[in-house]
Amino acid sequence: MRAFTIVLAGLLFGSVGCQEGRESPPQASPRAQAPDTRAGADDAVATVESVTIKRSALEQHVKAKLIEVDNSRYEALKDGLDELVAEELTKQEAAARNVTPDALRKQEVEDKVPEPTQQAIQQVYDQNKEQLQNAPLDSVKDRIVQYLKGQGEQQREEQFIAELKAKHKTTIALRPPVIEVTDGGRPARGPANAPVTMIEFSDYECPFCKRAAPTVDQVLKTYEGKIKFVYRDYPLPFHASAMPAALAARCAEQQGKFWEYHDKVFASGDLSPAKLKAIAGEVGLDQAKFDTCVDKQEGKAAVEKDMEDGQGVGVNGTPAFFINGRMLSGAQPFERFKEVIDEELAAASAS
């Protein structure tokens, strides 16, 4: 059901992230963080005259692609396991109630999801007019209704399965791939010893990064005291203002006001050089020092290090999040963040 609703959301609202070209490294894998020390890592996979190419060199060369494969494999396994667990829980509960699984789902899911109200339909339409290309409401109403009904059924089904898991003892042993991602020494929000660390690679000009910003705020408020958040730069080459904005934010960081500057830049629709310098005054920076820092591009090496680190862990678009090393790509809904964070908090409590 989750996949079905995601498809609907994609049809209705489009993609969720700013993507680089095909030449950029793809997404993320645990075995690519260091040279492979397994037996056979130094086996030859090719020779060219007197030069030998070893397996360890090959895996290092394609590590970002291996990361993508590992993540895709885990997601496929997780989705399949969720389906099997839900199917078995439904069978057991249906048997206990002496009804068929289909009848149980109708009683507990379909019959408990009301038809979308006109107000809800209008709200979705108003919030997404641009993505819907300002089409008249009547021409897209059926799609919105389908989306809302699918969303409602997904939420109720997830709630029902959670109820069944509490009733019928269920344990999950499948674990996600974890990628070693450092914070790069960047400023953090939240306690240093928080059980969950969320690192974002982002771009100040990317519209999906801007769309994700309120969700990040919601995450930080919901899990206050339990999460540390770090922002790292990943300005995409086709966003002309992204690199200047990242460099300006680094200059604000030099004066201890990174977050104040960061928040204002994301809230601003103007990333012109004049505006970037004006924001420095708005947050109380020493203007002369800031202007000198910006003009000399003093933060360029640090921004490029963020980009290099991002590519090394499989970032190929923005925003890209790593929650305790678990990759989450794009401007995902709060519920997706909640799912991963709750799992990490539960794992921390159990350890």
GUVOZA-172717 format. One record per residue (C-alpha): z, y, x. Coordinates in steps of 0.2 Angstrom, whole numbers, padded with zeros to 4 digits, always signed. Each point is the difference from the previous one (the first is absolute). Example, Ala and Ser with C-alpha at 12.3 -4.5 7.8 and 13.67 -1.06 7.14 Angstrom:
BEGIN
+0039-0022+0062;-0003+0017+0006;
% end
This chain:
BEGIN
+0000+0000+0000;+0004+0012+0014;-0017-0002+0008;-0008+0002-0017;+0009+0017-0003;-0005+0005+0018;-0018-0003-0004;+0001+0011-0015;+0009+0014+0009;-0014-0001+0013;-0014+0001-0013;+0009+0014-0009;+0007+0010+0015;-0010-0005+0015;+0006-0004+0018;+0017+0003+0007;-0003+0006+0018;-0011+0010+0012;-0009-0012+0010;-0008+0000+0017;-0017-0006+0004;-0004-0019+0004;+0002+0004+0019;+0019+0003-0002;+0012-0014+0003;+0005-0009-0016;+0017-0005-0007;+0015-0008+0008;+0007-0017+0008;+0016-0007+0008;-0008-0010+0013;-0009+0015+0007;+0015+0010+0007;+0000-0008+0017;-0010-0012+0010;+0000-0017-0007;+0012-0012+0009;-0004-0015-0010;-0007-0016+0009;-0018+0003+0002;+0001+0019+0001;-0008+0000+0017;-0013-0013-0005;-0018+0006+0004;-0010+0004-0015;-0015+0006+0009;-0007+0003+0018;-0013+0012+0006;-0006-0005+0017;+0017+0000+0010;+0010+0010-0013;+0011-0010-0012;+0005+0007-0017;+0017-0007-0006;+0006-0003-0017;+0014+0013+0003;-0012+0014+0004;-0011-0005-0015;+0015+0001-0012;+0005+0017+0008;-0017+0006-0003;-0001-0004-0018;+0019+0002-0004;-0003+0013-0014;-0012-0013-0009;+0013-0014+0002;+0013+0012-0008;-0012+0002-0015;-0002-0019-0001;+0018-0003+0000;+0004+0013-0013;-0014-0006-0011;+0006-0018+0002;+0018+0005-0005;-0005+0010-0015;-0011-0015-0006;+0014-0012+0003;+0013+0012-0008;-0011+0003-0016;-0003-0019-0001;+0019-0004+0002;+0005+0013-0013;-0013-0008-0012;+0007-0018+0003;+0018+0006-0002;-0003+0010-0016;-0010-0015-0007;+0014-0012+0004;+0014+0011-0007;-0010+0003-0016;-0003-0019-0002;+0019-0003+0002;+0005+0013-0011;-0013-0005-0013;+0006-0018+0000;+0018+0006-0002;-0005+0010-0015;-0012-0014-0007;-0015+0012+0000;-0016+0000+0010;-0002+0011+0015;-0013+0011-0009;+0011+0002-0015;+0015+0005+0012;-0011+0013+0009;-0006+0007-0017;+0018+0002-0006;+0007+0007+0016;-0014+0010+0007;-0014+0004-0012;+0011+0003-0016;+0012+0011+0010;-0013+0012+0006;-0004+0014-0012;-0017+0008-0002;-0002+0016+0011;+0005+0016-0009;-0013+0014-0002;+0012+0010+0011;+0000-0013+0014;-0019-0001-0001;-0002+0019+0001;+0012+0001+0014;-0010-0012+0011;-0016+0009-0005;+0008+0017+0005;+0007-0007+0016;-0017-0008+0006;-0013+0012-0007;-0007+0003+0017;-0002-0019+0004;-0007-0002-0017;-0013+0013+0004;+0006+0011-0015;-0008-0013-0012;+0005+0003-0018;+0016-0009-0005;-0010-0010-0014;-0012-0007+0013;+0014-0007+0011;+0014-0004-0013;-0003-0018+0000;+0001-0002+0018;+0016+0010+0000;+0007-0011-0014;-0005-0016+0010;+0009+0007+0015;+0016+0005-0009;+0001-0017-0009;-0003-0009+0016;+0013+0010+0009;+0012-0003-0014;-0003-0019+0000;+0002-0001+0018;+0016+0009+0000;+0007-0011-0014;-0006-0016+0008;+0008+0005+0017;+0016+0004-0010;-0001-0017-0009;-0003-0010+0016;+0015+0009+0008;+0010-0005-0015;-0006-0018+0002;+0004+0000+0019;+0018+0005-0004;+0001-0014-0013;-0009-0014+0010;+0006+0000+0018;-0015+0005+0011;-0002+0003+0018;-0014+0006+0010;-0003-0005+0018;-0017+0008+0003;+0002+0015+0012;-0012+0014+0004;-0008+0004+0017;+0010+0014+0009;-0008+0012+0012;+0010+0009+0013;-0002+0018-0003;+0009+0013+0010;+0005+0017-0007;-0008+0009+0015;+0016+0011+0002;-0004+0010-0015;+0013+0009-0011;+0007-0011-0014;+0007+0002-0017;+0014-0011-0004;+0014-0009+0010;-0005-0007+0017;+0008-0016-0004;-0008-0002-0017;-0004-0018-0005;-0018+0005-0004;-0011+0010+0011;-0017+0007-0008;-0013+0007+0012;-0015+0009-0007;-0016+0004+0009;-0008+0014-0009;-0012+0015-0001;+0004+0017-0006;-0017+0002-0008;-0002-0017-0008;+0001+0002-0019;+0008-0017-0001;+0014+0004+0012;+0004+0015-0011;+0000-0011-0015;+0012-0012+0009;+0012+0014+0005;+0009+0001-0017;+0002-0019+0000;+0008+0001+0018;+0012+0013-0007;+0004-0011-0014;+0003-0015+0012;+0012+0011+0011;+0010+0006-0015;+0001-0018-0008;+0006-0008+0017;+0009+0015+0007;+0012-0007+0014;-0010-0016+0001;-0016+0005+0007;-0006+0010+0016;-0017+0008-0002;-0012+0005+0015;-0016+0009-0002;-0013-0003+0014;-0017+0009+0001;-0017-0008-0003;-0012+0014-0003;-0017-0008-0005;-0015+0007+0009;-0010+0005-0015;+0015+0011-0006;-0004+0016+0010;+0017+0008-0004;+0011-0016+0003;+0002+0001+0019;+0004+0019+0000;+0013-0003-0014;+0007-0014+0010;+0001+0010+0016;+0008+0015-0009;+0014-0012-0007;+0003-0006+0017;+0003+0018+0005;+0012+0002-0014;+0009-0016+0006;+0002+0008+0017;+0011+0013-0009;+0010-0013-0010;-0008+0004-0017;-0013-0014-0001;+0005-0006-0018;+0000+0018-0007;-0017+0003+0007;-0007-0017-0005;+0005+0002-0018;-0008+0017-0001;-0016-0006+0008;-0001-0014-0012;+0003+0011-0015;-0013+0013+0005;-0018-0001-0005;-0005+0011+0015;+0000-0007+0017;-0009+0014+0009;+0006+0006+0017;+0007+0016-0008;+0010-0010-0013;+0007-0012+0012;+0006+0014+0010;+0007+0009-0015;+0010-0015-0005;+0009+0001+0016;+0007+0017-0005;+0004-0007-0017;+0012-0013+0008;+0007+0012+0012;-0008-0006+0016;-0001+0011+0016;-0018+0006-0004;-0005+0004+0018;+0006-0016+0007;-0009-0009-0015;-0016+0009+0002;+0000-0004+0019;+0003-0018-0003;-0014-0001-0013;-0012+0009+0011;+0003-0011+0015;+0000-0016-0011;+0016-0005+0008;+0003-0014-0012;-0017-0008+0003;+0006-0014+0011;+0014-0005-0012;-0012+0000-0015;-0013-0011+0010;+0014-0012+0004;+0004-0002-0018;-0018-0004-0004;-0001-0012+0014;+0016-0009-0006;-0007+0000-0018;-0016-0008+0006;+0010-0013+0010;+0009-0006-0016;-0016+0000-0011;+0000+0017-0008;-0018+0004-0006;+0004+0012-0014;+0013+0011-0007;+0013+0000-0006;+0006-0016+0008;+0019-0005-0001;+0010-0013+0009;+0016-0005-0008;+0011-0009+0012;-0017-0005+0008;-0008-0005-0016;-0017+0009-0003;-0003+0009-0017;-0017+0009+0000;-0005+0015-0011;+0008+0011-0013;+0009-0015-0009;+0011+0003-0015;+0019+0001+0002;+0002-0018-0007;-0010-0007+0015;+0012+0009+0012;+0015-0006-0010;-0005-0018+0000;-0001+0000+0019;+0015+0010+0003;+0011-0010-0012;-0006-0016+0009;+0005+0007+0017;+0017+0006-0007;+0003-0017-0007;-0005-0008+0017;+0012+0012+0009;+0014-0004-0012;-0002-0019+0003;-0001+0001+0019;
% end
